[in-house]
Amino acid sequence: MTTFSATVPPLEQSRELRTAVPGPQSLALAARRTSAVAGGVSSSSPVYVARASGGVIEDVDGNRLIDLGSGIAVTSVGASAPEVVAAVARQSADFTHTCFMVSPYEEYVAVCEELGRLTPGSHAKRSMLVSSGAEAVENAVKIARRATGRDAVLVLDHAYHGRTNLTMAMTARAMPYKTGFGPFAGEVYRLPTSYPLRDPAGMTGEEAAARAIDVAERTVGADQVAALVVEPVQGEGGFVVPAPGFLPGLARWARAHGIVLVADEVQTGFARTGDMFASEHEGVVPDLLTLAKGIAGGLPLGAVTGRAELMDAVHPGGLGGTFGGNPVACAAALASFEIYRRDDLPAAARAIEATVVPRLRALAAEVPAVAEVRGRGAMLAVELTRPGTLEPDRAAAAQVAAACLSSGVLVLTCGTWGNVLRLLPPLVIDHALLDDALGVLEDALRALPR
């Protein structure tokens, strides 16, 4: 195992290839992996990491790659942010674990206080801390069911909410997330979402909301619904931004019928879309928010934050978990919150959008495979289809991602059909680094068959 001392100099924020990608050391690790790591655990990149800093990953062969994935929107404050590293070191020296349910500590309380201040709405709030986004979603459903006395959970088409049994039921895509893992938890019902590229021409957000509500009322009944769980911008389903009016329409309906509106902001939260939370773009105030990914600078932490009367409806001992709100992860979160504030990272996300979107939309005019460039802030996507159609082109997305990787830029794919390129750069990425990465991406897109 490679180790580095505290005297290792900061990682240069530039792209440099010293070997082919993947290099010999990465290939050697891949060979070791086959006899030790379960085959069901996959990696989208064959590159093995030695160091990461800011917006750059250095692999075990000494190649420096520009990171447009941020560990799936996790290292938003930059990989190995010095403030986060320092906070982790300080907390680790004091204690690494006691279990908040046994011996509580201030760091857990402080994170919950911050979440109450940061999340939308001026109402009284409470929070609970967990270790992952899926765990947060599970607990949000538990809270909603307990508070309402109802069972049904509504989710949207193209949704992704996690890999546990309940969250697999809530997730739309079968492969690779659900196939062969059933039976799934019951009382989960799927509604049509707003997908402007693929909706009937001219459909407004209000009309898409009415369509979803009609399905809910006909097939479930509003009085049976505990929670409506929505991603304000869909993540794994393709970075789908709903038409204006869709989310407010669903929120009004939920409120009118005593349904708990849960915003799954696991991927969209913490400045990623240009506001601290994506719900804020249309003034939607969720009853509960599920949070993770960008919360703690790379350490495993998640949360449910919401209305005090809902959160406190659960009996003592009904919420918790051994590692939830680990003190080291809490320290990292508190340091990350300060970076979001100090450096105005919502504005940084908007600046990334202002740089990336015009360039890629201009390119779309010359690359027929680009069906749409969309997204908000630093959560951006390019959907690829067979030219002249809306038929998803998964192979084209894979080709572009592979071409970028071979040139030293890490780009992720997503989407129900695997045909969407997603861009999730760290919010602190250097402008020159982003410009370099975009040039590589543009070349890869231009190389697609016409």
Secondary structure, DSSP 8 states (H G I E B T S, - for coil): -----TTS----SS-B-SS-SS-HHHHHHHHHHTTTS-TT---S----EEEEEBTEEEETTS-EEEESSHHHHT-TT-BT-HHHHHHHHHHHHH-S---TTTS--HHHHHHHHHHHHHSS-SS-EEEEEESSHHHHHHHHHHHHHHHH---EEEEETT----SSHHHHHH----TTTTTT-----SSEEEE----TTTS-TT--HHHHHHHHHHHHHHHT-GGGEEEEEE-SS-STTT-----TTHHHHHHHHHHHTT-EEEEE-TTTTTTTTSSSSGGGGGT---SEEEE-GGGTTTS--EEEEEEHHHHTTS-TTSS--TTTT-HHHHHHHHHHHHHHHHTTHHHHHHHHHHHHHHHHHHHHTT-TTEEEEEEETTEEEEEEBSTTS--B-HHHHHHHHHHHHHTTEE-EEESTTS-EEEE---TT--HHHHHHHHHHHHHHHHTS--
